[in-house]
Every structure is written in C-alpha cells, then in structure tokens.
Amino acid sequence: MRSKRYLKDYQLTPEVTAKGRLSPVASYVGAYHRFTAEPETLARAKKAYTILTAAAVVLLVLQLWYTDLMDRERRWLLLPMAFNVFPGFGVVMGVLRLRTAPERMTLKQRDRICNRLPAFSFGLMAFALLSLAATVAQLILNGISLPAALYCADALALSVLSVFIFRLRRVLKTEIISA
C-alpha cells in the first residue's frame, strides 16, 4: 500500500501531554537527503523553474481562452490542450515544493520533488507537443485565420517552454547526508 511507503522512516515515542496522558509522537529517523548541485547552480535552476513555469501557466491560460475562438465542429482536436492542465498543475506544485525545500530533506520530500517534477514536466511536454500537432491539423483542415494562428503560436511557445522545463531535471539529483 502506498500509505505505508514511508512508515519505516518514522518512530513512535510516547510523550506526556499537558493533561498527563501518554500520547504517541512520530519522529523522523530515516536518512536525510540534499541536492548534489552547487548552491549557485541550484539557485539558478530554482529561478529558471519559477520563470519558465509562470510563463507556461500564462500560455496555458491563453490557450484555454483561445479555445472559445476556434471552430466548434473540430474542437475535439483540442483535447490534448485540455489534458495539459493536469501536468501543468503538477509542475506548479513541484516548483513550489522545490522553492520551499529545506537543506535537509526527508525521503518523502525528496520523492515529491525529484520523482514527481520530472514526471509532470514530461507530461506537460507530451501534451503540449500533441496540442501543437492538433493545432497544425486544425490549421490544415480549416485554413489560416487569426484565432487559429494565435492558438498555433501559443501551442508552439508552450511546447518550447515545456521542453526547457523538462531539461532542467538534471539539477534534481540528490545524495544521502545522514542515516
């Protein structure tokens, strides 16, 4: 079961509460992890993640807004863009966790940053590229119009940003600092 994945990293110790009762308190006894990148490199990567993710969110919102302007008969071609919202949310949450990560991370914190952020950024990249392909198909089927051209430019920019976000995963390597 997934809920018991980090159970071995915690130890329950009884403590006396203010009312005089014994209450179990969990304390972390597992290994701590830290990023292997230099602090300056990590700071630049955090800044790059933040800027690229903010730009990707703006482009995704614009893309959702452009959907109303597109041809209603072939709107099914825009489904990859709609599914891009889920990995986009995951990337935003991963970047927030990365920005607030302590120097010494627990295994759960490390997994939430180093495993999920690359996976969600890959999903963002995959759906952005599918959305770009669907937009090109929409342009071929309907001809070039201003809303379709804007949507295609937005999809292209989101695809490029998502590739850069995915390539930043190299900085997320960690090492154990204590057991």
TIGU-383059 format. One line per 10 residues: their letters; for each residue y, x, z of C-alpha. Coordinates in pm, 1 decimal. Example, Ala and Ser with C-alpha at 12.3 -4.5 7.8 and 13.67 -1.06 7.14 Angstrom:
REM residues 2
as) -450.0/1230.0/780.0; -106.0/1367.0/714.0
This chain:
REM residues 179
mrskrylkdy) 0.0/0.0/0.0; 348.6/115.6/-79.8; 494.9/22.3/257.7; 273.4/278.3/430.5; 362.2/566.4/199.1; 594.6/741.3/445.4; 412.7/637.4/761.7; 268.9/984.0/826.0; 621.6/1129.0/832.8; 723.1/931.9/1142.7
qltpevtakg) 604.8/941.9/1503.3; 647.8/662.8/1755.1; 759.0/767.1/2102.0; 815.1/522.2/2386.7; 1161.7/515.8/2543.6; 1301.3/316.6/2831.8; 1567.1/62.8/2730.4; 1870.3/-44.2/2935.5; 1663.8/-332.1/3078.9; 1393.7/-93.4/3199.9
rlspvasyvg) 1135.4/-183.9/2936.2; 943.1/54.7/2716.7; 1036.7/34.3/2351.1; 884.6/239.2/2068.5; 1133.5/455.0/1879.4; 1045.1/616.2/1546.5; 1141.5/977.8/1494.4; 1105.2/1173.4/1170.8; 852.6/1458.1/1195.9; 792.5/1522.3/825.0
ayhrftaepe) 922.5/1800.7/607.0; 1287.6/1816.5/507.7; 1395.0/1888.7/150.9; 1706.2/2030.8/-12.2; 1825.7/2079.8/-368.8; 1748.1/2420.9/-518.7; 2062.9/2431.6/-732.3; 2364.0/2628.8/-616.9; 2622.8/2420.2/-427.0; 2880.5/2461.6/-707.0
tlarakkayt) 2628.5/2357.3/-971.4; 2520.5/2060.5/-761.6; 2882.4/1955.0/-706.9; 2949.2/1971.8/-1082.2; 2631.9/1773.2/-1151.0; 2731.4/1505.4/-898.8; 3073.2/1480.7/-1061.9; 2919.6/1463.2/-1410.0; 2669.4/1198.0/-1297.2; 2952.2/991.1/-1149.5
iltaaavvll) 3180.2/1013.5/-1453.3; 2904.1/951.6/-1708.1; 2760.0/661.0/-1510.1; 3101.6/497.7/-1467.3; 3163.1/530.0/-1842.0; 2817.1/389.0/-1917.5; 2882.1/89.2/-1691.8; 3213.0/21.1/-1867.7; 3040.9/43.3/-2207.0; 2760.2/-182.6/-2089.8
vlqlwytdlm) 3009.3/-445.1/-1968.5; 3193.6/-424.4/-2300.8; 2864.7/-460.2/-2484.3; 2781.8/-771.4/-2284.0; 3123.2/-911.1/-2370.6; 3075.4/-835.4/-2742.8; 2754.3/-1036.6/-2739.4; 2958.6/-1357.4/-2744.4; 3126.1/-1247.7/-3065.6; 2803.5/-1176.4/-3251.3
drerrwlllp) 2613.4/-1402.2/-3489.1; 2439.0/-1676.0/-3292.8; 2144.4/-1704.4/-3533.9; 2029.4/-1347.8/-3486.4; 2118.8/-1299.6/-3124.7; 1754.8/-1217.6/-3045.3; 1827.9/-873.3/-3189.8; 2049.6/-807.2/-2890.0; 1770.8/-837.6/-2632.6; 1740.9/-460.7/-2571.2
mafnvfpgfg) 2102.1/-461.2/-2455.7; 2031.5/-738.8/-2208.5; 1739.6/-545.0/-2063.5; 1963.7/-239.1/-2028.9; 2128.4/-399.7/-1727.2; 1827.5/-325.3/-1503.5; 1802.9/51.1/-1559.8; 2182.3/64.6/-1556.1; 2180.5/-79.9/-1204.4; 1909.1/168.9/-1105.4
vvmgvlrlrt) 2114.9/462.0/-1234.2; 2421.1/341.8/-1042.6; 2217.6/315.6/-721.9; 2062.4/659.1/-782.6; 2403.0/818.9/-835.5; 2533.8/657.0/-517.6; 2234.6/795.4/-327.8; 2289.2/1137.3/-485.1; 2656.7/1136.4/-387.3; 2574.4/1047.5/-25.9
apermtlkqr) 2264.1/1266.6/9.4; 2266.3/1490.3/316.9; 2193.8/1861.8/304.4; 1853.0/1799.7/464.7; 1680.2/1502.8/303.8; 1371.6/1323.6/423.6; 1085.9/1267.0/180.9; 1191.0/906.3/128.6; 1547.3/1007.8/42.6; 1422.2/1278.5/-193.8
dricnrlpaf) 1189.2/1037.3/-371.0; 1461.3/777.3/-414.8; 1688.9/1033.0/-576.9; 1463.4/1278.3/-759.5; 1198.5/1035.1/-883.6; 1390.0/716.0/-948.8; 1710.7/852.9/-1100.9; 1534.1/1029.2/-1393.3; 1310.0/727.2/-1448.6; 1600.2/483.6/-1457.1
sfglmafall) 1806.3/716.5/-1675.1; 1514.4/734.7/-1920.2; 1501.0/353.9/-1923.3; 1875.6/340.6/-1983.5; 1838.7/584.6/-2271.4; 1542.7/399.9/-2424.3; 1707.3/57.2/-2412.9; 2039.1/198.0/-2536.0; 1866.1/351.3/-2838.8; 1678.1/24.3/-2901.4
slaatvaqli) 2006.7/-160.7/-2873.9; 2162.5/75.6/-3126.9; 1873.4/15.3/-3368.5; 1907.5/-361.9/-3322.0; 2280.6/-338.7/-3384.1; 2223.6/-148.2/-3707.3; 1973.0/-415.8/-3809.8; 2235.1/-681.0/-3726.6; 2487.6/-497.4/-3947.0; 2239.6/-478.0/-4235.2
lngislpaal) 2145.6/-846.4/-4210.7; 2495.4/-989.0/-4159.5; 2722.3/-738.7/-4325.9; 3002.6/-547.6/-4160.7; 3250.2/-742.4/-3952.1; 3491.3/-625.0/-3682.1; 3288.2/-756.2/-3384.5; 2967.0/-610.8/-3525.3; 3132.8/-274.4/-3592.4; 3276.5/-264.8/-3238.9
ycadalalsv) 2938.2/-354.8/-3096.3; 2772.5/-82.3/-3301.7; 3028.9/178.0/-3188.8; 2975.6/70.7/-2828.1; 2598.3/94.0/-2865.7; 2631.2/440.4/-3018.7; 2858.6/560.8/-2736.8; 2623.7/416.8/-2472.9; 2327.5/588.1/-2640.7; 2504.0/924.6/-2636.8
lsvfifrlrr) 2610.9/884.2/-2272.3; 2261.7/782.5/-2167.2; 2115.3/1093.9/-2332.6; 2359.3/1311.3/-2136.4; 2276.3/1126.9/-1812.9; 1904.9/1182.3/-1876.1; 1956.7/1553.7/-1945.2; 2122.8/1602.6/-1605.2; 1786.7/1551.3/-1433.2; 1724.9/1928.4/-1438.2
vlkteiisa) 1957.0/1969.3/-1139.7; 1744.7/1740.4/-920.9; 1480.0/1997.1/-828.0; 1413.6/2030.6/-454.9; 1234.4/2258.6/-214.8; 1091.5/2215.4/134.5; 1308.4/2377.5/401.9; 1110.8/2286.3/714.2; 783.4/2122.6/800.5
